[in-house]
Amino acid sequence: MNAIKSEHRDRQTKEGFGPLALTLIIICAVLFIVFCGWLSIRLNILGYNPKNSDSYVFTERSGPYYERLDSREKVIYKAVVSAAEQLLGRTEILETGLAESEFENVMLAIRYDEAALFYLDTFGCSAETSEKNSVVKLKYKTDGQTADKMTGELKAAAQELIGDLGNDLTDVEYILAIHDRLIASCEKADTKKQSKFVSSVYGAVVEKKADAAGYAFAMRYLLGSVGLQCAVVFGEAEGQSHAWNAVRAEGEFYYTDVYFDDPDSSTNPALPIHAFFMTSNGEAEAKALPGRALDPDSFSFESSGKYDYYSDKGYRVTKAESLKGIINNAVNETDKENRSFIEIAVPEDTDPNLLVETVISVIKTHNRDTVAFVSKLLPEARVFSTGRDGYYTIQLFR
């Protein structure tokens, strides 16, 4: 009888334990799923996203404004950028208070390093901070769906602009090609009718109208896409706010101002200029570019780079007696490339009228010595200043 009772009791225990165990397993599973969901949201708020986990492998070719942040500011930078890439409205970045100077440093770094975040309004972002935590509220120039669409348009336009450059060019060749192609495809924006993206890479590459900042951000974006280091620098030029670039070629930094190298078609023909292409920052350069000053917060550099576009192309005149020979060589080059202009750098005190006279005398000789009719030039020329003393673009007529 006792054996029967014991067997009955064991059977009841087993039958009761089965449903109880199953219930406990289900409860644990639900709690685990809820926890995972909470953790995922928490990580996104903090700015971590697995698909972007290697987006911030910074090297010497990375953004200089990020590099000069301290370790705490870099954490904030990464969180805000990750949130902006996901078009989140806010991001909790620290479990401590956020100083105003930290926030300003981070926003400045994002503004000038992250050209691809053209849709983020860095001036409109704000921070709420307390002793326990800090939250950054992000503001955008457009809605999320439109921002995604515009990002796709930018990538496609950039690919169309420079996608055929290949992988075997030197640093200088890449910079020169992108400089010239950007000038050919973009025009200076009308000050009266401006898109809200006129100061961004989107304005320069997609809308093809931009101000100085738009040209500078386009250079940073395009050169970065081929692995070259390029920074946006800012300050004043000719008494007005201005932006241009610091580019690195063969281990040395140079300044490049694509906006100033893009001629104003209302006064000059649409001929390329390289007077502000890869200039150094020595004393002679400062003298040659008066009225230009970097903002104290801008990236700056010391360089001993020796590259000079005009010397490299054979267009620099250092002695009066070499003027005719250099112009003759330049005119011959126009035949090979089917161009109707030459560029030349001469001593600052050179008379522009002398340039015209010399070019015309060369053209007359050139036409006598040239057999091909298509190469014949009209015996006239026009000299256009590049905006930099001693640097000229000379228009020829076929």
TORDRENVO-541472 format. One record per residue (C-alpha): residue number from 1; z, x negated, y negated. Coordinates in steps of 0.001 Angstrom, whole numbers, always signed. Each point is the difference from the previous one (the first is absolute). Layout:
BEGIN
pt resi = NUM up = Z east = X north = Y .
...
//
This chain:
BEGIN
pt resi = 1 up = +0 east = +0 north = +0 .
pt resi = 2 up = +862 east = -2824 north = -2395 .
pt resi = 3 up = -3264 east = -1708 north = +871 .
pt resi = 4 up = -1924 east = +3159 north = -878 .
pt resi = 5 up = +1783 east = +276 north = -3383 .
pt resi = 6 up = -689 east = -3652 north = -755 .
pt resi = 7 up = -3691 east = +400 north = +812 .
pt resi = 8 up = -196 east = +3122 north = -2177 .
pt resi = 9 up = +1699 east = -1830 north = -2897 .
pt resi = 10 up = -2394 east = -2969 north = +271 .
pt resi = 11 up = -2982 east = +2344 north = +3 .
pt resi = 12 up = +1267 east = +1738 north = -3159 .
pt resi = 13 up = +489 east = -3359 north = -1733 .
pt resi = 14 up = -3525 east = -1139 north = +833 .
pt resi = 15 up = -1537 east = +3312 north = -1029 .
pt resi = 16 up = +1929 east = -79 north = -3324 .
pt resi = 17 up = -742 east = -3657 north = -755 .
pt resi = 18 up = -3786 east = +397 north = +212 .
pt resi = 19 up = -456 east = +2428 north = -2935 .
pt resi = 20 up = +2668 east = -1811 north = -2033 .
pt resi = 21 up = -1689 east = -3369 north = +420 .
pt resi = 22 up = -3374 east = +1469 north = -915 .
pt resi = 23 up = +1481 east = +1570 north = -3125 .
pt resi = 24 up = +1549 east = -3314 north = -1049 .
pt resi = 25 up = -3302 east = -1820 north = +548 .
pt resi = 26 up = -1884 east = +2536 north = -2127 .
pt resi = 27 up = +2576 east = -240 north = -2799 .
pt resi = 28 up = -194 east = -3812 north = +33 .
pt resi = 29 up = -3793 east = +99 north = -54 .
pt resi = 30 up = -28 east = +2369 north = -2981 .
pt resi = 31 up = +2504 east = -2156 north = -1862 .
pt resi = 32 up = -2080 east = -3100 north = +753 .
pt resi = 33 up = -3174 east = +1647 north = -1326 .
pt resi = 34 up = +1810 east = +1124 north = -3150 .
pt resi = 35 up = +1381 east = -3506 north = -481 .
pt resi = 36 up = -3450 east = -1566 north = +427 .
pt resi = 37 up = -1443 east = +2422 north = -2526 .
pt resi = 38 up = +2768 east = -785 north = -2472 .
pt resi = 39 up = -478 east = -3739 north = +567 .
pt resi = 40 up = -3752 east = +273 north = -537 .
pt resi = 41 up = +478 east = +1835 north = -3285 .
pt resi = 42 up = +2678 east = -2469 north = -1038 .
pt resi = 43 up = -2244 east = -2978 north = +688 .
pt resi = 44 up = -2861 east = +1544 north = -1947 .
pt resi = 45 up = +2325 east = +631 north = -2927 .
pt resi = 46 up = +1039 east = -3624 north = +127 .
pt resi = 47 up = -3624 east = -1028 north = -128 .
pt resi = 48 up = -520 east = -1173 north = +3583 .
pt resi = 49 up = -3153 east = +1103 north = +1767 .
pt resi = 50 up = -1044 east = -1546 north = +3340 .
pt resi = 51 up = -3716 east = +222 north = -756 .
pt resi = 52 up = +609 east = -2028 north = -3164 .
pt resi = 53 up = +2481 east = -2400 north = +1563 .
pt resi = 54 up = -2138 east = -3062 north = -700 .
pt resi = 55 up = -1263 east = +1109 north = -3419 .
pt resi = 56 up = +2278 east = -2439 north = -1776 .
pt resi = 57 up = -652 east = -3314 north = +1669 .
pt resi = 58 up = -119 east = -1881 north = -3278 .
pt resi = 59 up = -1667 east = -3388 north = -198 .
pt resi = 60 up = -895 east = -2333 north = -2856 .
pt resi = 61 up = -2943 east = +2303 north = -668 .
pt resi = 62 up = +2212 east = +3046 north = -536 .
pt resi = 63 up = +1051 east = +1684 north = -3218 .
pt resi = 64 up = +1814 east = -2361 north = -2372 .
pt resi = 65 up = +2104 east = +2737 north = -1577 .
pt resi = 66 up = +1524 east = +893 north = +3371 .
pt resi = 67 up = +656 east = -3663 north = +743 .
pt resi = 68 up = +2175 east = -475 north = -3061 .
pt resi = 69 up = +2302 east = +2941 north = +847 .
pt resi = 70 up = +3384 east = -785 north = +1527 .
pt resi = 71 up = +758 east = +1057 north = +3586 .
pt resi = 72 up = +1667 east = +3265 north = -1017 .
pt resi = 73 up = -2904 east = +960 north = -2286 .
pt resi = 74 up = -2480 east = -762 north = +2788 .
pt resi = 75 up = +1742 east = +2567 north = +2204 .
pt resi = 76 up = -380 east = +2579 north = -2768 .
pt resi = 77 up = -3643 east = -993 north = -525 .
pt resi = 78 up = -864 east = +459 north = +3680 .
pt resi = 79 up = +1732 east = +3367 north = +196 .
pt resi = 80 up = -1736 east = +1373 north = -3096 .
pt resi = 81 up = -3437 east = -1276 north = +1042 .
pt resi = 82 up = +391 east = +1419 north = +3506 .
pt resi = 83 up = +1021 east = +3364 north = -1453 .
pt resi = 84 up = -2967 east = -74 north = -2397 .
pt resi = 85 up = -2418 east = -779 north = +2829 .
pt resi = 86 up = +1308 east = +3106 north = +1761 .
pt resi = 87 up = -18 east = +1951 north = -3277 .
pt resi = 88 up = +3680 east = +887 north = +351 .
pt resi = 89 up = +1760 east = +1522 north = -2973 .
pt resi = 90 up = +3112 east = -2140 north = +269 .
pt resi = 91 up = +1509 east = -2882 north = +1904 .
pt resi = 92 up = +3639 east = -929 north = +548 .
pt resi = 93 up = -15 east = -3745 north = -345 .
pt resi = 94 up = +3550 east = -1318 north = -155 .
pt resi = 95 up = +3483 east = +990 north = +987 .
pt resi = 96 up = +1239 east = -1505 north = -3247 .
pt resi = 97 up = -751 east = +427 north = -3669 .
pt resi = 98 up = -3329 east = -1066 north = -1524 .
pt resi = 99 up = +15 east = -1915 north = -3274 .
pt resi = 100 up = -2531 east = +993 north = -2659 .
pt resi = 101 up = -1359 east = -3555 north = -148 .
pt resi = 102 up = -597 east = +21 north = +3768 .
pt resi = 103 up = -1956 east = +3233 north = -235 .
pt resi = 104 up = -2112 east = -1308 north = -2892 .
pt resi = 105 up = -748 east = -3271 north = +1815 .
pt resi = 106 up = -1115 east = +1852 north = +3115 .
pt resi = 107 up = -2190 east = +2470 north = -1891 .
pt resi = 108 up = -1701 east = -2826 north = -1896 .
pt resi = 109 up = -660 east = -1870 north = +3254 .
pt resi = 110 up = -1483 east = +3089 north = +1669 .
pt resi = 111 up = -2069 east = +802 north = -3089 .
pt resi = 112 up = -1764 east = -3374 north = -20 .
pt resi = 113 up = -2 east = -945 north = +3694 .
pt resi = 114 up = -901 east = +3287 north = +1690 .
pt resi = 115 up = -3495 east = +745 north = -1312 .
pt resi = 116 up = -622 east = +2362 north = +2931 .
pt resi = 117 up = +2805 east = +2302 north = -1216 .
pt resi = 118 up = -2082 east = +1016 north = -3014 .
pt resi = 119 up = +1189 east = +3599 north = +421 .
pt resi = 120 up = +3686 east = -913 north = -493 .
pt resi = 121 up = +1348 east = +500 north = -3521 .
pt resi = 122 up = +2386 east = -2954 north = -196 .
pt resi = 123 up = +975 east = +909 north = -3554 .
pt resi = 124 up = +960 east = +3510 north = +1121 .
pt resi = 125 up = +2150 east = -984 north = +2991 .
pt resi = 126 up = +3747 east = +282 north = -504 .
pt resi = 127 up = +3213 east = -1020 north = +1735 .
pt resi = 128 up = +3222 east = +1894 north = +625 .
pt resi = 129 up = +2833 east = -2321 north = +826 .
pt resi = 130 up = +3689 east = +131 north = +775 .
pt resi = 131 up = +2532 east = -2292 north = +1596 .
pt resi = 132 up = -813 east = +1453 north = +3420 .
pt resi = 133 up = -3798 east = +116 north = +37 .
pt resi = 134 up = -3216 east = -215 north = -2024 .
pt resi = 135 up = -3048 east = +2230 north = +142 .
pt resi = 136 up = -3399 east = -656 north = -1581 .
pt resi = 137 up = -2079 east = +3031 north = -910 .
pt resi = 138 up = -3709 east = -744 north = +158 .
pt resi = 139 up = -2564 east = +1492 north = -2352 .
pt resi = 140 up = -3719 east = +122 north = +730 .
pt resi = 141 up = -3098 east = +387 north = -2150 .
pt resi = 142 up = -1454 east = +2529 north = +2435 .
pt resi = 143 up = +951 east = +2028 north = +3074 .
pt resi = 144 up = +271 east = -1508 north = +3474 .
pt resi = 145 up = -3223 east = +1404 north = +1435 .
pt resi = 146 up = -2006 east = -1228 north = -2969 .
pt resi = 147 up = +1673 east = -3422 north = +137 .
pt resi = 148 up = -988 east = -362 north = +3671 .
pt resi = 149 up = -3569 east = +979 north = -826 .
pt resi = 150 up = -171 east = -2439 north = -2913 .
pt resi = 151 up = +1379 east = -2832 north = +2139 .
pt resi = 152 up = -2790 east = +607 north = +2506 .
pt resi = 153 up = -2567 east = +2 north = -2802 .
pt resi = 154 up = +1358 east = -3305 north = -1296 .
pt resi = 155 up = -220 east = -1681 north = +3401 .
pt resi = 156 up = -3572 east = +1226 north = +475 .
pt resi = 157 up = -1096 east = -1080 north = -3491 .
pt resi = 158 up = +1589 east = -3436 north = +416 .
pt resi = 159 up = -1746 east = -449 north = +3342 .
pt resi = 160 up = -3318 east = +920 north = -1576 .
pt resi = 161 up = +581 east = -2408 north = -2875 .
pt resi = 162 up = +1031 east = -3123 north = +1922 .
pt resi = 163 up = -290 east = +851 north = +3700 .
pt resi = 164 up = -3034 east = -2255 north = +503 .
pt resi = 165 up = +1555 east = -3211 north = -1332 .
pt resi = 166 up = +820 east = -1346 north = +3444 .
pt resi = 167 up = +2655 east = -2542 north = +953 .
pt resi = 168 up = -1612 east = -3354 north = -771 .
pt resi = 169 up = +258 east = -181 north = -3801 .
pt resi = 170 up = +2231 east = -2408 north = -1896 .
pt resi = 171 up = +2807 east = +1342 north = -2185 .
pt resi = 172 up = -2082 east = -545 north = -3144 .
pt resi = 173 up = -3033 east = +1716 north = +1534 .
pt resi = 174 up = +2087 east = +3052 north = +916 .
pt resi = 175 up = +1539 east = +222 north = -3466 .
pt resi = 176 up = -3367 east = -449 north = -1724 .
pt resi = 177 up = -1726 east = +2606 north = +2170 .
pt resi = 178 up = +2729 east = +2602 north = -534 .
pt resi = 179 up = +163 east = -807 north = -3733 .
pt resi = 180 up = -3757 east = +541 north = -399 .
pt resi = 181 up = -196 east = +3088 north = +2210 .
pt resi = 182 up = +2874 east = +1696 north = -1780 .
pt resi = 183 up = -1675 east = -617 north = -3360 .
pt resi = 184 up = -3306 east = +1344 north = +1325 .
pt resi = 185 up = +1542 east = +3188 north = +1409 .
pt resi = 186 up = +2662 east = +852 north = -2595 .
pt resi = 187 up = -165 east = +650 north = -3718 .
pt resi = 188 up = +2608 east = -9 north = -2714 .
pt resi = 189 up = +1535 east = +3433 north = -442 .
pt resi = 190 up = -602 east = +2026 north = -3120 .
pt resi = 191 up = +3258 east = +7 north = -1929 .
pt resi = 192 up = -522 east = +3653 north = -935 .
pt resi = 193 up = -619 east = +1323 north = +3514 .
pt resi = 194 up = +2190 east = -1599 north = +2619 .
pt resi = 195 up = +905 east = +956 north = +3541 .
pt resi = 196 up = +3701 east = -156 north = +885 .
pt resi = 197 up = -982 east = -2821 north = +2389 .
pt resi = 198 up = -1833 east = -2103 north = -2593 .
pt resi = 199 up = +2651 east = -2734 north = +280 .
pt resi = 200 up = -164 east = -208 north = +3791 .
pt resi = 201 up = -2125 east = -1414 north = +2791 .
pt resi = 202 up = -1178 east = +3555 north = +709 .
pt resi = 203 up = -1421 east = +287 north = -3504 .
pt resi = 204 up = -1846 east = -3318 north = +281 .
pt resi = 205 up = -1307 east = +227 north = +3577 .
pt resi = 206 up = -481 east = +3740 north = +612 .
pt resi = 207 up = -432 east = +1594 north = -3426 .
pt resi = 208 up = -1644 east = -3221 north = -1249 .
pt resi = 209 up = +1572 east = +259 north = -3443 .
pt resi = 210 up = +3119 east = -1928 north = -888 .
pt resi = 211 up = +1991 east = -1740 north = -2688 .
pt resi = 212 up = +1232 east = -3591 north = +236 .
pt resi = 213 up = +2842 east = +918 north = +2373 .
pt resi = 214 up = -2416 east = +1861 north = +2268 .
pt resi = 215 up = -2234 east = -3072 north = +280 .
pt resi = 216 up = +3030 east = -2209 north = +700 .
pt resi = 217 up = +1402 east = +2274 north = +2726 .
pt resi = 218 up = -3459 east = +212 north = +1567 .
pt resi = 219 up = -175 east = -3790 north = +223 .
pt resi = 220 up = +3437 east = -121 north = +1632 .
pt resi = 221 up = -930 east = +2690 north = +2517 .
pt resi = 222 up = -3449 east = -1398 north = +850 .
pt resi = 223 up = +1029 east = -3655 north = +222 .
pt resi = 224 up = +3040 east = +984 north = +2047 .
pt resi = 225 up = -2299 east = +1763 north = +2451 .
pt resi = 226 up = -1723 east = -3326 north = +758 .
pt resi = 227 up = +3295 east = -1882 north = +239 .
pt resi = 228 up = +91 east = -1689 north = -3399 .
pt resi = 229 up = +3020 east = -128 north = -2266 .
pt resi = 230 up = -486 east = +1795 north = -3287 .
pt resi = 231 up = +2635 east = +1173 north = -2471 .
pt resi = 232 up = -251 east = +2404 north = -2901 .
pt resi = 233 up = +1300 east = -1654 north = -3168 .
pt resi = 234 up = +650 east = +1790 north = -3251 .
pt resi = 235 up = +637 east = -707 north = -3640 .
pt resi = 236 up = -2080 east = +58 north = -3175 .
pt resi = 237 up = -3542 east = -1006 north = -874 .
pt resi = 238 up = -1423 east = +285 north = -3489 .
pt resi = 239 up = +3113 east = +1864 north = -1115 .
pt resi = 240 up = -191 east = +2743 north = +2639 .
pt resi = 241 up = +1689 east = +623 north = +3348 .
pt resi = 242 up = -2124 east = -1503 north = +2724 .
pt resi = 243 up = -57 east = -771 north = +3726 .
pt resi = 244 up = -1931 east = -2608 north = +1942 .
pt resi = 245 up = +447 east = -2012 north = +3207 .
pt resi = 246 up = +1359 east = -3198 north = +1438 .
pt resi = 247 up = -2106 east = -941 north = +3031 .
pt resi = 248 up = +589 east = -2767 north = +2499 .
pt resi = 249 up = -2910 east = -2103 north = +1232 .
pt resi = 250 up = +218 east = -3098 north = +2172 .
pt resi = 251 up = +3755 east = -203 north = -596 .
pt resi = 252 up = -82 east = +262 north = -3816 .
pt resi = 253 up = +539 east = +2947 north = -2341 .
pt resi = 254 up = -2459 east = +962 north = -2739 .
pt resi = 255 up = -157 east = +2840 north = -2503 .
pt resi = 256 up = -2900 east = +2447 north = +271 .
pt resi = 257 up = -701 east = +2818 north = -2444 .
pt resi = 258 up = -2640 east = +2297 north = +1470 .
pt resi = 259 up = +353 east = +2521 north = -2818 .
pt resi = 260 up = -903 east = -2573 north = -2662 .
pt resi = 261 up = -2842 east = -1280 north = +2203 .
pt resi = 262 up = -1526 east = +3491 north = +171 .
pt resi = 263 up = -2280 east = +215 north = -3065 .
pt resi = 264 up = +138 east = +2987 north = -2294 .
pt resi = 265 up = -3351 east = +1651 north = +692 .
pt resi = 266 up = +50 east = +1694 north = -3396 .
pt resi = 267 up = -405 east = -3361 north = -1749 .
pt resi = 268 up = -1140 east = -2436 north = +2707 .
pt resi = 269 up = -2419 east = +353 north = +2897 .
pt resi = 270 up = +1658 east = +508 north = +3372 .
pt resi = 271 up = -65 east = -3702 north = +820 .
pt resi = 272 up = +2783 east = -1676 north = +1971 .
pt resi = 273 up = +2446 east = -2271 north = -1758 .
pt resi = 274 up = +2253 east = -2645 north = +1519 .
pt resi = 275 up = +1728 east = -1285 north = -3125 .
pt resi = 276 up = +3334 east = +1310 north = +1316 .
pt resi = 277 up = -596 east = -766 north = +3672 .
pt resi = 278 up = +2545 east = -2261 north = +1711 .
pt resi = 279 up = +1364 east = -1753 north = -3068 .
pt resi = 280 up = +2966 east = -2357 north = +192 .
pt resi = 281 up = +3166 east = +261 north = -2067 .
pt resi = 282 up = +76 east = -3394 north = -1663 .
pt resi = 283 up = +258 east = -769 north = -3709 .
pt resi = 284 up = -3776 east = -36 north = -454 .
pt resi = 285 up = -236 east = +3446 north = +1548 .
pt resi = 286 up = +2717 east = +1403 north = -2250 .
pt resi = 287 up = -1948 east = -1298 north = -2989 .
pt resi = 288 up = -3217 east = +1532 north = +1304 .
pt resi = 289 up = +1589 east = +3423 north = +499 .
pt resi = 290 up = +1923 east = +655 north = -3219 .
pt resi = 291 up = +1977 east = +3190 north = -444 .
pt resi = 292 up = +830 east = +316 north = +3698 .
pt resi = 293 up = +3597 east = +7 north = +1215 .
pt resi = 294 up = +1706 east = +959 north = +3244 .
pt resi = 295 up = +2856 east = +2487 north = +4 .
pt resi = 296 up = +3336 east = -1654 north = +945 .
pt resi = 297 up = +187 east = +2245 north = +3086 .
pt resi = 298 up = -3506 east = -899 north = +1159 .
pt resi = 299 up = -829 east = -2365 north = +2832 .
pt resi = 300 up = -994 east = -3445 north = -1297 .
pt resi = 301 up = -815 east = -3346 north = +1559 .
pt resi = 302 up = -600 east = -3685 north = -562 .
pt resi = 303 up = -3329 east = -1286 north = +1251 .
pt resi = 304 up = -1904 east = -3254 north = +205 .
pt resi = 305 up = -3146 east = +1692 north = +1299 .
pt resi = 306 up = -3249 east = -1671 north = -1047 .
pt resi = 307 up = -2558 east = +2684 north = +844 .
pt resi = 308 up = -2332 east = +954 north = -2859 .
pt resi = 309 up = -2758 east = +2560 north = +524 .
pt resi = 310 up = -2349 east = -1471 north = -2620 .
pt resi = 311 up = +349 east = -3558 north = +1266 .
pt resi = 312 up = -423 east = +1179 north = +3585 .
pt resi = 313 up = -3242 east = +1808 north = -862 .
pt resi = 314 up = -1275 east = -2763 north = -2286 .
pt resi = 315 up = +276 east = +2174 north = -3118 .
pt resi = 316 up = +2504 east = -2069 north = -2008 .
pt resi = 317 up = -1298 east = -2135 north = -2869 .
pt resi = 318 up = +2288 east = -2840 north = -1067 .
pt resi = 319 up = -2500 east = -2040 north = -2039 .
pt resi = 320 up = -2640 east = +1228 north = -2449 .
pt resi = 321 up = -2720 east = -2102 north = +1630 .
pt resi = 322 up = +488 east = +1776 north = +3334 .
pt resi = 323 up = -465 east = +3497 north = -1455 .
pt resi = 324 up = -3752 east = +268 north = +576 .
pt resi = 325 up = +147 east = -1331 north = +3553 .
pt resi = 326 up = +2787 east = +2400 north = +1019 .
pt resi = 327 up = -1805 east = +2973 north = -1552 .
pt resi = 328 up = -3218 east = -1028 north = +1778 .
pt resi = 329 up = +1813 east = -102 north = +3354 .
pt resi = 330 up = +1619 east = +3372 north = -731 .
pt resi = 331 up = -3377 east = +1578 north = -851 .
pt resi = 332 up = -1483 east = -1357 north = +3229 .
pt resi = 333 up = +2885 east = +1590 north = +1916 .
pt resi = 334 up = -861 east = +3397 north = -1495 .
pt resi = 335 up = -3411 east = -218 north = +1684 .
pt resi = 336 up = +1543 east = -634 north = +3405 .
pt resi = 337 up = +2418 east = +2912 north = -362 .
pt resi = 338 up = -2318 east = +2266 north = -2035 .
pt resi = 339 up = +2560 east = +221 north = -2808 .
pt resi = 340 up = -586 east = +586 north = -3700 .
pt resi = 341 up = +3014 east = -1822 north = -1394 .
pt resi = 342 up = +1785 east = -3310 north = +27 .
pt resi = 343 up = +3648 east = -853 north = -602 .
pt resi = 344 up = +1074 east = -3110 north = -1819 .
pt resi = 345 up = +3157 east = -1691 north = -1277 .
pt resi = 346 up = -410 east = -2291 north = -3003 .
pt resi = 347 up = +2298 east = -1758 north = -2486 .
pt resi = 348 up = +1606 east = +2559 north = -2311 .
pt resi = 349 up = -1765 east = -1335 north = -3107 .
pt resi = 350 up = -3493 east = +485 north = +1483 .
pt resi = 351 up = -2270 east = +2066 north = -2252 .
pt resi = 352 up = -1209 east = +3147 north = +1855 .
pt resi = 353 up = -3337 east = -324 north = -1831 .
pt resi = 354 up = -454 east = -3396 north = +1615 .
pt resi = 355 up = +491 east = +1649 north = +3384 .
pt resi = 356 up = -2765 east = +2519 north = -706 .
pt resi = 357 up = -2395 east = -2685 north = -1248 .
pt resi = 358 up = +666 east = -2173 north = +3036 .
pt resi = 359 up = -455 east = +2883 north = +2432 .
pt resi = 360 up = -3313 east = +1010 north = -1600 .
pt resi = 361 up = -1322 east = -3570 north = +127 .
pt resi = 362 up = +961 east = -183 north = +3683 .
pt resi = 363 up = -1694 east = +3350 north = +700 .
pt resi = 364 up = -3279 east = -1204 north = -1533 .
pt resi = 365 up = +15 east = -3088 north = +2194 .
pt resi = 366 up = +1093 east = +2055 north = +2979 .
pt resi = 367 up = -2926 east = +2409 north = -405 .
pt resi = 368 up = -2540 east = -2844 north = -179 .
pt resi = 369 up = +1380 east = -1601 north = +3143 .
pt resi = 370 up = +419 east = +3209 north = +1992 .
pt resi = 371 up = -2893 east = +1364 north = +2035 .
pt resi = 372 up = +1489 east = +3328 north = +1110 .
pt resi = 373 up = -608 east = +2739 north = -2568 .
pt resi = 374 up = +3216 east = +1806 north = +976 .
pt resi = 375 up = +1994 east = -2980 north = -1210 .
pt resi = 376 up = -1509 east = +24 north = -3471 .
pt resi = 377 up = +2582 east = +521 north = -2726 .
pt resi = 378 up = -582 east = +1338 north = -3485 .
pt resi = 379 up = +704 east = -2690 north = -2616 .
pt resi = 380 up = +3082 east = +1727 north = -1333 .
pt resi = 381 up = +3663 east = +197 north = +892 .
pt resi = 382 up = +3204 east = +1599 north = -1185 .
pt resi = 383 up = +3377 east = -1668 north = +52 .
pt resi = 384 up = +3100 east = +2093 north = +660 .
pt resi = 385 up = +3549 east = -1224 north = -449 .
pt resi = 386 up = +2309 east = +556 north = +2953 .
pt resi = 387 up = +3027 east = +424 north = -2238 .
pt resi = 388 up = +1110 east = -3547 north = +710 .
pt resi = 389 up = -978 east = -2813 north = -2346 .
pt resi = 390 up = -2733 east = -2224 north = +1403 .
pt resi = 391 up = -982 east = +2342 north = +2839 .
pt resi = 392 up = -3266 east = +1921 north = -194 .
pt resi = 393 up = -2289 east = +2202 north = +2039 .
pt resi = 394 up = -3641 east = -397 north = -1013 .
pt resi = 395 up = -2430 east = +2814 north = +720 .
pt resi = 396 up = -3545 east = -954 north = +954 .
pt resi = 397 up = -3025 east = +2315 north = -64 .
pt resi = 398 up = -2639 east = +124 north = +2711 .
//
